């Protein structure tokens, strides 16, 4: 797990106090860690960490399902 992905994990954990840990393959959407209100905050965090704008028209929900998919899509 990269430093960027670890920062995203820590941010997600701070938004979901009932969750104490999850692995990089855990589905954060289905698991309820990421909700629709936090989605834009996550996109902003990814932009901040990667130094690139996220073109919403070029991504899908599948790019945000796990830490592993986030890392593969945005921190290549």
WOPE-V40539 format. One record per pair of residues at least 4 apart in sequence whose ideal C-beta (glycine too) atoms are under 6 Angstrom apart, sorted by the first residue. I is the first residue (numbers start at 1). J is the second residue. If there is no record, write none. Layout:
# WOPE-V40539
{{I	J} {I	J}}
This chain:
# WOPE-V40539
{{1	5} {1	6} {1	24} {2	75} {4	49} {4	75} {5	67} {5	71} {9	67} {11	45} {12	33} {15	38} {16	33} {19	33} {22	26} {24	67} {24	68} {25	66} {25	68} {26	31} {27	31} {27	65} {27	66} {28	33} {28	34} {29	34} {29	65} {34	38} {38	42} {43	54} {46	50} {46	54} {46	74} {47	53} {47	54} {50	74} {59	63} {63	69} {63	73} {65	69} {70	74} {71	75}}
